[in-house]
């Protein structure tokens, strides 16, 4: 997992792949406040962005998930959110497996989970071994707009 802010990415170019830097620059250089919700191609099916609006919920209502085919970057446009994060230990209880349909596995409880506080401009890069629990309320429920960029791990 990589955590950062789009206004401070200079050093990342030394450690992240070109595909991840391409996606982060896309996040930095677009006006997502005025963009309609939906899916936007960056590089066909290999790299694309989803503009999503949702209301946060309690952490206990949110689902923990992993993706196996795609690396996912979650970027906060507005609103405050907590994303739970942990490495996948292989001991988490699977509640739903949708790898074919949505490239997702959902878990019940997650070992060693910590909280990432997402504020506007924040992003987190989640790799296939990174469990994440998005859409968790920080202090109180609120509307959040975020961008999920999917990067096919085959192009990394």
C-alpha positions as MATLAB code, in Angstrom:
seq = 'XXXXXXXXXXXXXXXXXXXXXXXXXXXXXXXXXXXXXXXXXXXXXXXXXXXXXXXXXXXXXXXXXXXXXXXXXXXXXXXXXXXXXXXXXXXXXXXXXXXXXXXXXXXXXXXXXXXXXXXXXXXXXXXXXXXXXXXXXXXXXXXXXXXXXXXXXXXX';
ca = [
       0.000    0.000    0.000;
       1.158    3.494   -0.795;
      -0.446    6.529    0.871;
       0.059   10.127   -0.230;
      -1.333   13.416   -1.484;
      -1.452   14.485   -5.143;
       0.176   17.795   -4.220;
       3.324   16.016   -3.022;
       4.274   13.254   -5.480;
       7.738   14.269   -6.709;
       9.618   11.513   -4.873;
       7.115    8.841   -5.912;
       8.429    8.777   -9.475;
      11.590    7.124   -8.137;
       9.750    4.192   -6.549;
       6.420    3.653   -8.325;
       5.807    2.114  -11.742;
       5.044    4.272  -14.768;
       1.442    3.015  -14.770;
       0.895    4.136  -11.177;
       2.524    7.525  -11.847;
       0.336    7.913  -14.969;
      -2.774    7.261  -12.851;
      -1.689    9.632  -10.063;
      -0.964   12.385  -12.598;
      -4.449   11.810  -14.043;
      -5.849   12.357  -10.543;
      -3.755   15.491  -10.060;
      -4.647   17.068  -13.409;
      -8.439   16.674  -13.635;
     -11.362   18.627  -12.195;
     -13.352   15.850  -10.554;
     -15.663   18.218   -8.685;
     -17.476   19.037  -11.919;
     -17.134   15.639  -13.603;
     -20.194   13.390  -13.845;
     -20.186   10.078  -12.015;
     -19.238    7.169  -14.220;
     -16.315    5.358  -15.785;
     -13.555    7.137  -17.725;
     -10.897    5.402  -19.790;
      -7.275    6.344  -19.190;
      -5.732    3.450  -21.127;
      -8.600    1.225  -22.245;
      -9.489   -1.629  -19.885;
      -5.948   -1.631  -18.490;
      -6.273    1.698  -16.667;
      -9.593    3.419  -16.028;
     -11.208    5.709  -13.463;
     -14.565    5.476  -11.694;
     -16.081    8.694  -10.338;
     -18.247    7.698   -7.369;
     -20.446    9.581   -4.864;
     -21.594    7.826   -1.677;
     -22.534    8.502    1.909;
     -20.080    7.069    4.408;
     -21.280    4.523    6.962;
     -20.084    3.037   10.210;
     -16.996    0.867    9.917;
     -19.007   -2.149   11.012;
     -21.403   -1.714    8.052;
     -18.605   -1.351    5.472;
     -17.165   -4.372    3.678;
     -13.463   -5.229    3.649;
     -12.276   -6.253    0.191;
      -9.332   -7.247   -1.986;
      -8.862   -7.268   -5.749;
      -6.658   -9.805   -7.489;
      -6.507   -8.595  -11.118;
      -6.390   -4.835  -10.581;
      -4.378   -2.499   -8.413;
      -6.765    0.138   -7.091;
      -6.009    3.756   -6.293;
      -8.643    5.487   -4.163;
      -8.526    9.289   -4.341;
     -10.548   11.697   -2.198;
     -12.141   14.646   -4.010;
     -14.352   15.941   -1.185;
     -15.709   14.772    2.125;
     -13.845   12.883    4.840;
     -13.569    9.137    4.968;
     -11.725    6.421    6.821;
     -10.412    3.445    4.887;
      -9.475    0.401    6.926;
      -6.276   -1.247    5.738;
      -4.391   -4.489    6.431;
      -2.182   -6.948    4.585;
      -4.050  -10.085    3.575;
      -2.840  -12.781    5.983;
      -4.841  -15.566    4.390;
      -6.693  -16.051    7.698;
      -9.589  -13.669    7.036;
     -13.052  -15.194    6.663;
     -14.433  -14.797    3.118;
     -18.075  -13.664    3.079;
     -18.412  -13.299   -0.695;
     -16.188  -14.080   -3.663;
     -16.876  -12.174   -6.890;
     -13.542  -12.485   -8.689;
     -15.066  -13.286  -12.093;
     -17.768  -10.582  -11.947;
     -16.111   -7.721  -10.045;
     -12.529   -8.760   -9.243;
     -13.492   -8.658   -5.559;
     -13.306  -10.860   -2.499;
     -15.123   -9.587    0.592;
     -14.131  -10.418    4.155;
     -15.931  -10.347    7.478;
     -13.288   -9.444   10.058;
      -9.743   -8.489    9.153;
      -6.597   -9.165   11.163;
      -4.347   -6.214   12.083;
      -6.556   -3.555   10.460;
      -5.540    0.096   10.814;
      -7.364    3.275    9.736;
      -6.280    5.665    6.989;
      -7.815    9.122    7.212;
      -8.702   10.329    3.729;
      -9.086   14.046    3.120;
      -9.378   15.920   -0.190;
      -6.243   15.283   -2.231;
      -5.342   12.066   -0.376;
      -4.835    8.837   -2.263;
      -4.073    5.250   -1.334;
      -2.717    2.626   -3.724;
      -3.952   -0.862   -2.857;
      -2.184   -3.894   -4.323;
      -3.720   -7.400   -4.596;
      -2.407   -8.345   -1.139;
      -3.903   -5.226    0.507;
      -7.270   -5.565    2.229;
      -9.151   -2.280    2.328;
     -12.478   -1.241    3.869;
     -13.677    1.943    2.103;
     -16.594    4.284    2.815;
     -16.173    4.396    6.620;
     -17.390    7.529    8.395;
     -14.865    9.792   10.085;
     -16.582   11.377   13.117;
     -19.967   11.463   11.369;
     -21.508   10.263    8.135;
     -21.073   12.556    5.143;
     -21.199   12.618    1.353;
     -17.901   11.656   -0.227;
     -16.788   11.928   -3.816;
     -13.869    9.808   -4.737;
     -12.147    8.404   -7.740;
     -11.204    4.739   -7.958;
      -8.526    4.139  -10.564;
      -8.113    0.529  -11.621;
      -4.761   -0.591  -13.043;
      -4.475   -4.065  -14.526;
      -1.488   -5.591  -12.702;
      -0.365   -7.060  -16.048;
       0.641   -3.533  -17.225;
       2.696   -2.712  -14.153;
];
